[in-house]
Amino acid sequence: MYDVLYWCYRCHRTVRMAPATNPSDSVCPRCFGQFLDEIDRAIPRPLHDFTQFDPSPEARLLEALLL
């Protein structure tokens, strides 16, 4: 079984847990809130090349964090 990433609207954090057979049975393991939304990770994020214009270490760090 694989873990699914959820957003908890009560504690405003992402939580990773096993998918529930019934979505209404999902409970946040941190705050025990039931207002969770599954995060769809299938959508690719656009790639940004900050080093094209600015080869500084800060720009390379920003680019690495976006991957």
C-alpha positions as a Markdown table, in Angstrom:
| # | Residue | x | y | z |
|---|---|---|---|---|
| 1 | Met | 0.0 | 0.0 | 0.0 |
| 2 | Tyr | 1.3 | 3.5 | -0.8 |
| 3 | Asp | 1.0 | 6.8 | 1.1 |
| 4 | Val | -1.1 | 9.6 | -0.2 |
| 5 | Leu | -0.4 | 13.3 | 0.5 |
| 6 | Tyr | -3.3 | 15.3 | 2.0 |
| 7 | Trp | -3.8 | 18.9 | 3.0 |
| 8 | Cys | -5.3 | 19.4 | 6.5 |
| 9 | Tyr | -7.4 | 22.6 | 6.6 |
| 10 | Arg | -7.5 | 22.5 | 10.4 |
| 11 | Cys | -3.8 | 22.5 | 11.2 |
| 12 | His | -2.8 | 24.0 | 7.8 |
| 13 | Arg | -0.2 | 21.3 | 7.0 |
| 14 | Thr | 0.5 | 18.5 | 4.5 |
| 15 | Val | 0.2 | 15.0 | 6.0 |
| 16 | Arg | 1.2 | 11.7 | 4.5 |
| 17 | Met | -0.9 | 8.7 | 5.3 |
| 18 | Ala | -2.4 | 5.5 | 3.8 |
| 19 | Pro | -5.5 | 6.1 | 1.6 |
| 20 | Ala | -8.8 | 5.3 | 3.4 |
| 21 | Thr | -11.3 | 3.1 | 1.7 |
| 22 | Asn | -14.0 | 5.7 | 2.6 |
| 23 | Pro | -12.8 | 9.3 | 2.3 |
| 24 | Ser | -15.1 | 10.4 | 5.1 |
| 25 | Asp | -13.1 | 8.1 | 7.4 |
| 26 | Ser | -9.8 | 10.1 | 6.8 |
| 27 | Val | -8.5 | 11.7 | 10.0 |
| 28 | Cys | -5.4 | 14.0 | 10.3 |
| 29 | Pro | -2.7 | 12.2 | 12.4 |
| 30 | Arg | -1.5 | 15.5 | 13.8 |
| 31 | Cys | -4.7 | 17.3 | 14.9 |
| 32 | Phe | -7.3 | 14.6 | 14.4 |
| 33 | Gly | -9.3 | 16.9 | 12.1 |
| 34 | Gln | -11.5 | 15.4 | 9.4 |
| 35 | Phe | -11.3 | 18.3 | 6.8 |
| 36 | Leu | -8.7 | 16.8 | 4.5 |
| 37 | Asp | -8.1 | 17.2 | 0.8 |
| 38 | Glu | -6.0 | 14.8 | -1.3 |
| 39 | Ile | -3.2 | 16.6 | -3.1 |
| 40 | Asp | -2.9 | 15.6 | -6.7 |
| 41 | Arg | 0.8 | 15.1 | -7.5 |
| 42 | Ala | 0.2 | 14.1 | -11.1 |
| 43 | Ile | 0.3 | 17.7 | -12.3 |
| 44 | Pro | 3.9 | 18.6 | -13.3 |
| 45 | Arg | 5.2 | 21.8 | -12.0 |
| 46 | Pro | 6.8 | 24.2 | -14.5 |
| 47 | Leu | 10.5 | 24.3 | -14.6 |
| 48 | His | 12.1 | 27.7 | -14.0 |
| 49 | Asp | 15.7 | 28.4 | -14.9 |
| 50 | Phe | 16.9 | 31.2 | -12.6 |
| 51 | Thr | 20.5 | 30.6 | -13.4 |
| 52 | Gln | 20.0 | 31.7 | -17.0 |
| 53 | Phe | 19.9 | 35.3 | -15.9 |
| 54 | Asp | 21.6 | 35.1 | -12.6 |
| 55 | Pro | 24.3 | 32.5 | -12.0 |
| 56 | Ser | 24.7 | 33.4 | -8.3 |
| 57 | Pro | 24.5 | 30.7 | -5.5 |
| 58 | Glu | 21.2 | 32.2 | -4.4 |
| 59 | Ala | 19.6 | 31.7 | -7.9 |
| 60 | Arg | 20.9 | 28.1 | -8.0 |
| 61 | Leu | 19.4 | 27.4 | -4.6 |
| 62 | Leu | 16.0 | 28.8 | -5.7 |
| 63 | Glu | 16.2 | 26.6 | -8.8 |
| 64 | Ala | 17.0 | 23.5 | -6.8 |
| 65 | Leu | 14.1 | 24.1 | -4.4 |
| 66 | Leu | 11.6 | 24.3 | -7.2 |
| 67 | Leu | 12.5 | 20.9 | -8.6 |
